[in-house]
Amino acid sequence: MAGEEVFMDVPAVVAMGRRFEDIGNILKSVAAALEALMTVLKATAFIGLVGGLAVERYLSQLKPVIERLSEQCTEIGGDLAASARAYERGDAMGSTRFY
């Protein structure tokens, strides 16, 4: 391994990081929309539409998963951007973040 050089396509890594951050933001919006939908479904269940309550329960289990994916995608996007910046600066420790 000694003597091997590592090369990075910095623009591609930066673009990938942006895509992950965009996906994270989209998932955050989806989670917010689910929250609004769950509120409506709770209200319909209150006035007697019991099927809405079942759908609300299902969505309430799905929402934390989407929120976690949103956070993870945003984190990966930030890590990719930081790794690309470290590689450009010649920072050997920061650019090997994913090894």
C-alpha positions in Angstrom: 0.0 0.0 0.0 2.9 2.3 0.6 3.5 4.5 -2.4 0.0 4.2 -3.8 -1.6 7.5 -4.6 -5.3 8.2 -4.2 -7.1 10.3 -6.8 -10.5 11.9 -6.4 -12.7 13.4 -9.1 -13.5 16.4 -6.9 -16.3 17.9 -9.0 -18.1 14.5 -9.1 -17.7 14.1 -5.3 -19.0 17.6 -4.7 -22.0 17.0 -7.1 -22.7 13.7 -5.3 -22.7 15.6 -2.0 -25.1 18.1 -3.3 -27.4 15.4 -4.5 -27.4 13.7 -1.1 -28.2 17.1 0.6 -31.0 17.7 -1.9 -32.4 14.2 -1.2 -32.2 15.0 2.5 -34.2 18.2 2.0 -36.8 16.5 -0.1 -37.2 13.8 2.5 -37.6 16.5 5.2 -40.4 18.0 3.1 -42.0 14.6 2.7 -41.9 14.2 6.5 -43.6 17.6 6.9 -46.3 16.6 4.4 -46.9 13.4 6.3 -47.3 15.3 9.5 -50.0 17.5 7.9 -51.7 14.4 6.4 -51.6 12.6 9.8 -53.3 15.7 11.4 -56.1 15.6 8.9 -56.5 11.8 9.3 -56.7 12.2 13.1 -59.4 14.8 12.6 -61.4 12.6 10.3 -61.1 9.7 12.7 -62.5 12.1 15.4 -65.7 12.7 13.3 -66.2 9.0 12.7 -64.1 7.9 9.7 -62.3 5.1 11.5 -60.3 4.0 8.4 -58.5 7.3 8.5 -57.1 6.4 11.9 -55.6 3.2 10.6 -53.9 5.1 7.8 -52.7 7.6 10.3 -51.2 4.9 12.5 -49.3 3.5 9.5 -48.0 6.9 8.5 -46.9 7.6 12.1 -44.7 4.5 11.8 -43.3 5.5 8.5 -42.5 9.1 9.4 -39.6 8.4 11.8 -37.9 6.3 9.1 -38.2 9.1 6.6 -36.8 11.6 9.1 -33.9 9.4 9.9 -33.1 8.9 6.1 -33.3 12.7 5.7 -30.8 13.3 8.5 -28.5 10.5 7.1 -28.6 11.9 3.6 -27.8 15.4 4.7 -24.9 14.1 6.8 -23.5 12.1 4.0 -23.7 15.1 1.7 -21.8 17.2 4.2 -19.2 14.5 4.7 -18.7 14.2 0.9 -18.3 18.0 0.6 -15.8 18.1 3.6 -13.9 15.2 2.1 -13.6 16.9 -1.3 -12.4 20.2 0.4 -9.9 18.3 2.5 -8.6 16.5 -0.6 -8.2 19.8 -2.4 -6.2 21.3 0.5 -4.0 18.2 0.7 -5.3 17.2 4.1 -4.5 13.5 4.2 -6.6 12.8 7.3 -9.7 14.6 6.2 -9.7 13.2 2.6 -9.6 9.6 3.9 -12.8 10.0 5.9 -14.5 7.1 4.0 -11.8 4.5 4.2 
